């Protein structure tokens, strides 16, 4: 059972304004894209896309498990369906997608990201290590996202980016949260949330009885999932036991609870990598602060 949720009044894609308690220390880092869409489009040639490699996960640092919902009241933001298509489902198989990016001077890499509900209808959730190197402060570039990606097929097209934000308060695996703000794009030149719908979001939630992990590993080149009863992991994360298949490239994938018959759910963590069992960085107040910066961008 979940702990009692603090409802945030939203209907469909209603405006969301969520302000957490004031923090004494900086919680987030951010970057704005100054490259034109044509420059990003020109960079991602078919050859570069064919040669992207799974992003390596950063080092796993130890730390005692902790109860998940201790930073503030729970916050809930609902999933949405694609705009204008009342027969469509808010399926994670549409919202989950491939994220590609450049580590300047090193190479091009791939991760996973998921479209989540936002005011601007442009936000995707991913892992911090898919956006920047927390150990050095180096920020990546050329972010591009294709929801519904499978075996090279991009049914909805590609979206370029306009900004990104990430946690800096916790440099360990439990702080591996980031959100990217996309530009309009895709096949119809619109907002990504309008095109494919979005997963809901939950911050400061308690552990669910059942959770599912989703990602697009480089080895399968298509979405995979696993499920089980989650438990508190080290360094403030949450883990799913015997959760196989989320290999390199699944980083940034979605941890979903409250899974519905339309295959939508509520994302409460982002996939970091394997740590015995699959490990996800949980969404608390610091992640909410990053999200607040992204949703109103």
GUMARFI-516521 format. One record per atom (N, C-alpha, C): residue in one letter; x, y, z. Coordinates in steps of 0.2 Angstrom, whole numbers, padded with zeros to 4 digits, always signed. Example, Ala and Ser with C-alpha at 12.3 -4.5 7.8 and 13.67 -1.06 7.14 Angstrom:
A+0066-0028+0039 A+0062-0022+0039 A+0066-0016+0039 S+0064-0011+0035 S+0068-0005+0036 S+0064+0000+0039 
This chain:
X+0004-0006+0000 X+0000+0000+0000 X+0004+0006+0000 X+0002+0012-0004 X+0006+0018-0003 X+0004+0022+0003 X+0008+0026+0005 X+0007+0031+0010 X+0002+0036+0007 X-0002+0039+0011 X-0007+0044+0009 X-0003+0049+0004 X-0006+0051-0001 X-0003+0055-0006 X-0006+0062-0005 X-0002+0067-0006 X-0004+0074-0007 X-0007+0075-0014 X-0013+0076-0015 X-0015+0077-0022 X-0014+0084-0024 X-0011+0084-0030 X-0010+0091-0034 X-0016+0092-0039 X-0020+0097-0038 X-0025+0097-0043 X-0023+0098-0050 X-0024+0093-0054 X-0023+0093-0061 X-0028+0090-0064 X-0030+0092-0070 X-0035+0088-0074 X-0032+0088-0081 X-0031+0082-0084 X-0028+0082-0091 X-0021+0085-0091 X-0020+0091-0094 X-0014+0094-0094 X-0015+0101-0091 X-0018+0101-0085 X-0019+0107-0081 X-0012+0110-0079 X-0012+0116-0077 X-0006+0119-0075 X-0004+0117-0068 X+0003+0115-0067 X+0005+0112-0061 X+0010+0117-0058 X+0009+0119-0052 X+0014+0123-0048 X+0015+0120-0041 X+0021+0117-0041 X+0023+0113-0035 X+0029+0116-0032 X+0029+0119-0026 X+0034+0122-0023 X+0036+0119-0016 X+0042+0116-0016 X+0044+0112-0010 X+0047+0117-0005 X+0048+0115+0001 X+0051+0119+0007 X+0057+0122+0005 X+0059+0127+0007 X+0065+0131+0006 X+0071+0126+0008 X+0076+0126+0004 X+0082+0122+0005 X+0088+0127+0007 X+0092+0125+0011 X+0098+0129+0013 X+0104+0129+0008 X+0104+0123+0005 X+0110+0122+0000 X+0107+0122-0007 X+0111+0123-0012 X+0109+0123-0019 X+0107+0115-0020 X+0102+0114-0024 X+0100+0107-0026 X+0101+0105-0033 X+0102+0110-0037 X+0102+0108-0044 X+0107+0112-0049 X+0109+0109-0054 X+0113+0112-0059 X+0108+0112-0066 X+0110+0116-0070 X+0106+0117-0076 X+0110+0120-0082 X+0108+0118-0088 X+0111+0121-0094 X+0106+0122-0099 X+0107+0127-0103 X+0103+0129-0109 X+0106+0128-0116 X+0103+0125-0120 X+0105+0124-0127 X+0105+0130-0131 X+0111+0132-0134 X+0112+0137-0138 X+0113+0135-0146 X+0113+0129-0147 X+0114+0127-0154 X+0107+0127-0157 X+0107+0129-0164 X+0101+0129-0168 X+0098+0122-0169 X+0092+0121-0170 X+0089+0114-0172 X+0093+0111-0178 X+0094+0116-0183 X+0097+0113-0189 X+0104+0111-0187 X+0108+0114-0183 X+0115+0111-0181 X+0114+0104-0178 X+0109+0103-0173 X+0109+0097-0170 X+0106+0092-0175 X+0102+0093-0179 X+0100+0089-0185 X+0105+0087-0189 X+0110+0092-0191 X+0115+0090-0195 X+0120+0086-0192 X+0121+0086-0185 X+0126+0082-0181 X+0124+0075-0182 X+0118+0074-0181 X+0116+0067-0180 X+0114+0063-0187 X+0120+0062-0190 X+0120+0058-0196 X+0118+0051-0195 X+0115+0047-0200 X+0114+0040-0199 X+0120+0036-0196 X+0126+0038-0199 X+0132+0035-0196 X+0133+0036-0189 X+0132+0042-0186 X+0133+0043-0179 X+0128+0039-0175 X+0121+0040-0178 X+0116+0036-0174 X+0117+0029-0174 X+0120+0026-0179 X+0121+0019-0179 X+0127+0017-0175 X+0131+0021-0172 X+0137+0020-0169 X+0137+0022-0162 X+0132+0025-0159 X+0131+0027-0152 X+0132+0021-0148 X+0135+0022-0142 X+0137+0017-0137 X+0133+0018-0130 X+0131+0013-0127 X+0128+0014-0120 X+0132+0018-0116 X+0129+0022-0112 X+0133+0027-0107 X+0135+0022-0102 X+0141+0023-0099 X+0144+0020-0094 X+0141+0022-0087 X+0139+0018-0083 X+0136+0020-0076 X+0142+0023-0072 X+0141+0028-0068 X+0147+0030-0063 X+0148+0025-0058 X+0153+0026-0053 X+0154+0022-0048 X+0149+0021-0043 X+0148+0015-0040 X+0143+0014-0035 X+0146+0015-0028 X+0144+0020-0025 X+0146+0022-0018 X+0142+0019-0013 X+0144+0017-0007 X+0140+0014-0002 X+0136+0019+0002 X+0132+0016+0006 X+0127+0020+0010 X+0122+0016+0013 X+0119+0018+0019 X+0114+0014+0022 X+0108+0015+0018 X+0103+0010+0018 X+0096+0011+0016 X+0093+0016+0020 X+0088+0019+0017 X+0084+0024+0021 X+0076+0023+0019 X+0072+0025+0023 X+0065+0025+0021 X+0064+0030+0016 X+0060+0028+0011 X+0060+0032+0005 X+0056+0039+0006 X+0051+0040+0009 X+0047+0046+0009 X+0048+0050+0015 X+0054+0053+0016 X+0055+0056+0022 X+0057+0064+0021 X+0057+0066+0015 X+0059+0073+0014 X+0053+0078+0014 X+0047+0076+0014 X+0042+0080+0013 X+0035+0077+0012 X+0030+0080+0011 X+0023+0077+0009 X+0024+0074+0002 X+0020+0069+0001 X+0020+0066-0005 X+0017+0070-0010 X+0019+0070-0016 X+0016+0074-0022 X+0015+0069-0028 X+0009+0070-0031 X+0006+0066-0036 X+0004+0070-0042 X+0007+0068-0048 X+0005+0072-0054 X+0003+0066-0059 X-0003+0067-0062 X-0006+0061-0066 X-0003+0061-0073 X-0004+0055-0076 X-0002+0054-0083 X-0007+0057-0087 X-0005+0058-0093 X-0009+0061-0098 X-0009+0057-0105 X-0015+0057-0109 X-0015+0054-0115 X-0013+0059-0121 X-0011+0056-0126 X-0010+0060-0132 X-0015+0065-0133 X-0014+0071-0135 X-0018+0077-0136 X-0023+0075-0143 X-0029+0076-0142 X-0034+0076-0148 X-0035+0069-0150 X-0033+0063-0147 X-0034+0057-0149 X-0037+0053-0143 X-0044+0053-0142 X-0047+0051-0136 X-0047+0043-0136 X-0045+0040-0141 X-0045+0032-0141 X-0038+0030-0139 X-0033+0035-0139 X-0026+0033-0138 X-0025+0031-0130 X-0020+0027-0129 X-0019+0025-0122 X-0013+0029-0120 X-0012+0030-0113 X-0006+0034-0111 X-0001+0028-0109 X+0001+0025-0114 X+0006+0019-0113 X+0013+0021-0112 X+0016+0017-0108 X+0023+0019-0107 X+0027+0016-0113 X+0024+0012-0117 X+0028+0009-0123 X+0028+0015-0128 X+0024+0020-0128 X+0024+0026-0132 X+0029+0031-0129 X+0028+0032-0122 X+0032+0038-0119 X+0039+0036-0118 X+0041+0030-0117 X+0048+0028-0116 X+0052+0029-0123 X+0058+0031-0123 X+0061+0032-0129 X+0069+0032-0128 X+0072+0032-0134 X+0080+0032-0134 X+0082+0039-0134 X+0087+0041-0129 X+0090+0047-0129 X+0097+0046-0131 X+0100+0050-0136 X+0106+0050-0138 X+0110+0057-0136 X+0116+0057-0135 X+0120+0063-0133 X+0127+0062-0135 X+0131+0068-0134 X+0138+0068-0135 X+0142+0070-0129 X+0147+0066-0127 X+0151+0068-0122 X+0157+0071-0125 X+0158+0078-0125 X+0162+0081-0129 X+0170+0079-0129 X+0173+0077-0134 X+0179+0075-0134 X+0180+0067-0133 X+0175+0064-0131 X+0175+0057-0130 X+0171+0053-0135 X+0164+0055-0136 X+0161+0051-0141 X+0153+0052-0140 X+0149+0048-0144 X+0142+0048-0144 X+0139+0042-0140 X+0134+0044-0136 X+0131+0038-0131 X+0124+0038-0132 X+0121+0033-0129 X+0114+0032-0128 X+0112+0030-0121 X+0106+0032-0120 X+0102+0031-0113 X+0095+0030-0115 X+0091+0030-0110 X+0084+0029-0110 X+0081+0035-0107 X+0075+0038-0109 X+0072+0043-0106 X+0064+0042-0106 X+0060+0045-0102 X+0053+0044-0102 X+0049+0051-0102 X+0044+0052-0106 X+0040+0058-0106 X+0036+0058-0100 X+0036+0063-0096 X+0033+0064-0090 X+0028+0071-0090 X+0023+0071-0087 X+0018+0076-0087 X+0021+0083-0085 X+0020+0088-0089 X+0023+0095-0087 X+0019+0100-0090 X+0020+0106-0087 X+0016+0112-0089 X+0018+0114-0096 X+0024+0113-0098 X+0026+0115-0105 X+0025+0109-0110 X+0023+0103-0108 X+0022+0098-0112 X+0029+0095-0116 X+0034+0097-0113 X+0041+0096-0116 X+0046+0092-0112 X+0044+0089-0106 X+0049+0087-0101 X+0050+0079-0102 X+0056+0077-0102 X+0058+0070-0101 X+0062+0068-0095 X+0061+0063-0092 X+0065+0061-0086 X+0070+0056-0088 X+0076+0057-0085 X+0082+0052-0087 X+0086+0052-0081 X+0092+0049-0081 X+0097+0049-0076 X+0102+0054-0077 X+0105+0057-0071 X+0109+0062-0071 X+0116+0060-0075 X+0118+0054-0075 X+0124+0052-0078 X+0123+0052-0086 X+0117+0053-0088 X+0116+0053-0095 X+0115+0060-0098 X+0117+0065-0093 X+0116+0072-0094 X+0123+0075-0093 X+0127+0073-0088 X+0133+0076-0086 X+0137+0071-0081 X+0143+0073-0080 X+0148+0069-0076 X+0148+0073-0069 X+0145+0070-0064 X+0145+0073-0058 X+0152+0073-0055 X+0156+0069-0056 X+0163+0069-0053 X+0167+0075-0056 X+0166+0077-0062 X+0170+0082-0065 X+0166+0089-0066 X+0160+0088-0066 X+0156+0094-0068 X+0155+0095-0076 X+0157+0090-0080 X+0157+0091-0087 X+0150+0090-0089 X+0147+0094-0093 X+0140+0093-0096 X+0140+0091-0103 X+0136+0086-0105 X+0135+0084-0111 X+0131+0088-0116 X+0131+0086-0122 X+0128+0090-0127 X+0124+0086-0133 X+0121+0090-0137 X+0118+0086-0143 X+0112+0081-0141 X+0108+0083-0136 X+0103+0078-0134 X+0098+0078-0139 X+0095+0072-0140 X+0090+0070-0145 X+0086+0064-0143 X+0080+0065-0143 X+0075+0060-0140 X+0070+0057-0145 X+0069+0050-0145 X+0064+0047-0150 X+0059+0043-0146 X+0053+0045-0144 X+0049+0041-0140 X+0046+0035-0144 X+0045+0029-0141 X+0043+0024-0145 X+0048+0020-0149 X+0054+0022-0148 X+0060+0019-0152 X+0060+0012-0151 X+0061+0008-0157 X+0062+0001-0157 X+0066-0001-0163 X+0072-0004-0162 X+0076-0007-0168 X+0077-0002-0173 X+0078+0004-0171 X+0080+0009-0176 X+0074+0013-0179 X+0068+0010-0177 X+0062+0014-0179 X+0060+0019-0175 X+0058+0025-0177 X+0056+0031-0173 X+0049+0033-0176 X+0044+0030-0173 X+0037+0031-0176 X+0034+0038-0175 X+0037+0042-0170 X+0034+0048-0169 X+0040+0054-0171 X+0045+0051-0173 X+0051+0056-0175 X+0055+0058-0169 X+0060+0063-0170 X+0065+0065-0165 X+0063+0072-0163 X+0065+0073-0156 X+0065+0079-0153 X+0072+0081-0151 X+0074+0088-0153 X+0080+0091-0150 X+0078+0094-0143 X+0083+0096-0140 X+0082+0099-0133 X+0083+0106-0133 X+0081+0109-0127 X+0082+0116-0126 X+0085+0118-0119 X+0085+0113-0114 X+0087+0114-0108 X+0088+0108-0104 X+0092+0107-0099 X+0092+0101-0094 X+0094+0103-0087 X+0091+0100-0082 X+0093+0101-0075 X+0094+0094-0072 X+0098+0095-0066 X+0100+0089-0063 X+0102+0090-0056 X+0102+0085-0051 X+0103+0086-0044 X+0111+0087-0043 X+0112+0091-0039 X+0119+0092-0037 X+0120+0091-0029 X+0115+0090-0025 X+0115+0090-0018 X+0118+0083-0016 X+0117+0078-0020 X+0119+0071-0018 X+0123+0068-0024 X+0129+0067-0024 X+0133+0065-0029 X+0133+0058-0030 X+0130+0054-0026 X+0130+0047-0026 X+0125+0044-0030 X+0124+0037-0031 X+0119+0034-0035 X+0112+0036-0034 X+0110+0038-0027 X+0104+0040-0025 X+0102+0047-0028 X+0107+0051-0030 X+0105+0057-0033 X+0105+0058-0040 X+0105+0052-0043 X+0106+0051-0051 X+0099+0053-0054 X+0097+0059-0053 X+0090+0061-0056 X+0092+0067-0061 X+0088+0067-0067 X+0089+0073-0071 X+0082+0074-0075 X+0081+0080-0078 X+0075+0081-0082 X+0078+0085-0088 X+0076+0083-0094 X+0078+0087-0100 X+0071+0090-0103 X+0072+0097-0105 X+0066+0100-0108 X+0068+0100-0116 X+0063+0097-0119 X+0064+0097-0127 X+0061+0103-0130 X+0063+0104-0136 X+0060+0109-0141 X+0054+0105-0144 X+0050+0109-0147 X+0045+0106-0152 X+0049+0102-0157 X+0045+0097-0160 X+0049+0093-0165 X+0044+0087-0167 X+0048+0081-0168 X+0044+0076-0170 X+0041+0076-0177 X+0037+0071-0179 X+0034+0071-0186 X+0030+0077-0187 X+0027+0080-0182 X+0022+0085-0183 X+0024+0092-0180 X+0030+0093-0178 X+0033+0099-0176 X+0030+0101-0169 X+0027+0097-0165 X+0024+0099-0159 X+0027+0097-0153 X+0023+0098-0147 X+0026+0096-0141 X+0026+0088-0140 X+0031+0085-0137 X+0031+0078-0136 X+0026+0075-0132 X+0023+0079-0127 X+0018+0076-0123 X+0011+0076-0127 X+0010+0081-0131 X+0004+0080-0135 X+0004+0074-0140 X+0010+0073-0142 X+0011+0067-0147 X+0010+0061-0144 X+0013+0059-0138 X+0013+0052-0136 X+0010+0052-0129 X+0008+0057-0126 X+0005+0057-0119 X+0011+0057-0114 X+0010+0055-0108 X+0015+0056-0103 X+0014+0051-0097 X+0019+0049-0094 X+0018+0045-0087 X+0017+0051-0082 X+0014+0048-0076 X+0013+0053-0071 X+0019+0053-0067 X+0020+0057-0062 X+0025+0058-0057 X+0023+0057-0050 X+0028+0054-0046 X+0027+0054-0039 X+0033+0056-0035 X+0033+0061-0031 X+0039+0063-0027 X+0037+0062-0019 X+0042+0059-0016 X+0042+0057-0009 X+0036+0052-0007 X+0035+0048-0012 X+0031+0042-0011 X+0034+0037-0006 X+0030+0033-0003 X+0032+0027+0000 X+0033+0021-0005 X+0036+0016-0002 X+0037+0010-0007 X+0030+0007-0008 X+0029+0005-0015 X+0023+0001-0017 X+0024-0006-0016 X+0019-0010-0017 X+0019-0017-0016 X+0022-0020-0023 X+0021-0017-0028 X+0024-0019-0035 X+0026-0013-0039 X+0032-0014-0042 X+0035-0009-0046 X+0037-0012-0053 X+0038-0008-0058 X+0041-0010-0064 X+0047-0006-0066 X+0052-0009-0069 X+0057-0005-0072 X+0057-0006-0080 X+0058+0000-0083 X+0058+0000-0090 X+0064+0003-0093 X+0067+0001-0099 X+0073+0004-0102 X+0074+0001-0109 X+0078+0004-0113 X+0080+0002-0119 X+0087+0001-0120 X+0089-0006-0118 X+0096-0007-0118 X+0099-0007-0125 X+0106-0006-0126 X+0109-0006-0132 X+0109-0013-0135 X+0109-0018-0131 X+0110-0025-0133 X+0103-0027-0136 X+0097-0025-0134 X+0091-0027-0137 X+0088-0022-0142 X+0090-0016-0142 X+0088-0010-0146 X+0081-0009-0146 X+0077-0012-0141 X+0070-0011-0140 X+0069-0011-0133 X+0063-0009-0131 X+0061-0008-0124 X+0060-0015-0121 X+0063-0015-0114 X+0062-0021-0110 X+0059-0019-0103 X+0057-0024-0099 X+0054-0022-0093 X+0055-0028-0088 X+0054-0026-0082 X+0054-0032-0077 X+0050-0029-0071 X+0048-0033-0066 X+0044-0031-0061 X+0045-0035-0055 X+0043-0032-0049 X+0044-0036-0043 X+0042-0031-0037 X+0043-0034-0031 X+0041-0030-0025 X+0048-0026-0023 X+0048-0019-0023 X+0054-0015-0022 X+0056-0015-0015 X+0062-0014-0014 X+0064-0013-0007 X+0069-0007-0007 X+0070-0004-0001 X+0075+0001+0000 X+0082-0001-0001 X+0085+0003-0006 X+0092+0001-0007 X+0097+0006-0004 X+0104+0005-0005 X+0109+0009-0002 X+0109+0016-0005 X+0112+0020-0002 X+0113+0027-0004 X+0106+0031-0006 X+0100+0029-0003 X+0094+0032-0004 X+0090+0030-0010 X+0093+0024-0013 X+0089+0022-0019 X+0084+0017-0018 X+0081+0014-0023 X+0076+0009-0022 X+0078+0003-0027 X+0077-0003-0025 X+0079-0009-0030 X+0073-0014-0031 X+0073-0017-0037 X+0069-0022-0038 X+0073-0029-0039 X+0071-0034-0035 X+0075-0040-0035 X+0074-0044-0041 X+0079-0047-0043 X+0079-0052-0049 X+0076-0049-0055 X+0078-0042-0056 X+0076-0038-0061 X+0081-0038-0067 X+0080-0043-0072 X+0085-0044-0077 X+0083-0041-0083 X+0088-0039-0087 X+0087-0037-0094 X+0089-0029-0095 X+0089-0026-0089 X+0091-0018-0090 X+0098-0017-0090 X+0101-0019-0096 X+0108-0018-0097 X+0110-0012-0099 X+0116-0011-0102 X+0119-0004-0104 X+0115-0001-0109 X+0113+0005-0108 X+0108+0009-0112 X+0102+0010-0109 X+0100+0006-0104 X+0094+0007-0100 X+0094+0012-0095 X+0100+0015-0094 X+0101+0020-0089 X+0096+0026-0091 X+0093+0028-0085 X+0088+0034-0086 X+0081+0031-0087 X+0080+0025-0088 X+0073+0022-0089 X+0069+0023-0083 X+0063+0021-0083 X+0057+0023-0079 X+0056+0018-0074 X+0055+0020-0067 X+0053+0015-0062 X+0046+0017-0061 X+0041+0013-0063 X+0034+0015-0062 X+0030+0011-0057 X+0026+0014-0054 X+0021+0011-0049 X+0014+0013-0051 X+0009+0010-0048 X+0002+0012-0049 X+0001+0011-0057 X+0003+0005-0059 X+0002+0003-0066 X-0005+0002-0068 X-0008+0005-0073 X-0015+0005-0075 X-0016+0000-0081 X-0022-0001-0082 X-0024-0006-0088 X-0022-0003-0095 X-0022+0004-0095 X-0020+0007-0101 X-0012+0007-0102 X-0009+0004-0098 X-0001+0004-0098 X+0002+0010-0096 X-0002+0014-0092 X+0001+0021-0090 X+0003+0019-0082 X+0007+0024-0079 X+0009+0023-0072 X+0012+0029-0070 X+0014+0029-0064 X+0017+0035-0060 X+0025+0033-0059 X+0029+0038-0062 X+0036+0037-0061 X+0039+0040-0055 X+0042+0036-0051 X+0044+0038-0044 X+0052+0038-0044 X+0055+0036-0049 X+0063+0035-0049 X+0065+0034-0056 X+0072+0035-0056 X+0075+0034-0063 X+0081+0029-0062 X+0082+0025-0068 X+0086+0019-0067 X+0093+0021-0067 X+0097+0019-0062 X+0104+0020-0062 X+0108+0015-0065 X+0107+0009-0063 X+0111+0003-0066 X+0110-0003-0061 X+0114-0008-0063 X+0114-0014-0059 X+0118-0013-0052 X+0115-0015-0047 X+0119-0015-0040 X+0117-0022-0036 X+0119-0027-0039 X+0116-0034-0037 X+0109-0035-0040 X+0104-0031-0038 X+0098-0030-0041 X+0098-0023-0045 X+0093-0022-0049 X+0092-0016-0052 X+0091-0010-0047 X+0095-0005-0048 X+0095+0001-0044 X+0092+0007-0047 X+0087+0010-0043 X+0084+0016-0046 X+0085+0022-0041 X+0086+0028-0044 X+0087+0034-0039 X+0080+0037-0038 X+0078+0037-0032 X+0071+0039-0030 X+0070+0046-0030 X+0064+0048-0031 X+0062+0055-0032 X+0060+0058-0025 X+0064+0063-0023 X+0062+0066-0016 X+0062+0074-0018 X+0062+0078-0013 X+0062+0085-0013 X+0067+0088-0018 X+0073+0085-0018 X+0078+0088-0023 X+0076+0087-0030 X+0074+0081-0031 X+0071+0079-0038 X+0065+0084-0040 X+0061+0085-0035 X+0055+0089-0036 X+0058+0096-0038 X+0063+0099-0035 X+0066+0105-0036 X+0068+0106-0044 X+0072+0100-0046 X+0074+0100-0053 X+0068+0100-0058 X+0063+0096-0056 X+0057+0095-0060 X+0054+0102-0061 X+0053+0105-0055 X+0049+0112-0055 X+0053+0117-0060 X+0060+0116-0060 X+0063+0121-0065 X+0062+0119-0072 X+0061+0112-0073 X+0060+0110-0080 X+0053+0111-0082 X+0048+0110-0078 X+0041+0110-0080 X+0038+0117-0082 X+0041+0122-0080 X+0039+0129-0081 X+0044+0132-0086 X+0049+0129-0088 X+0054+0132-0093 X+0051+0134-0099 
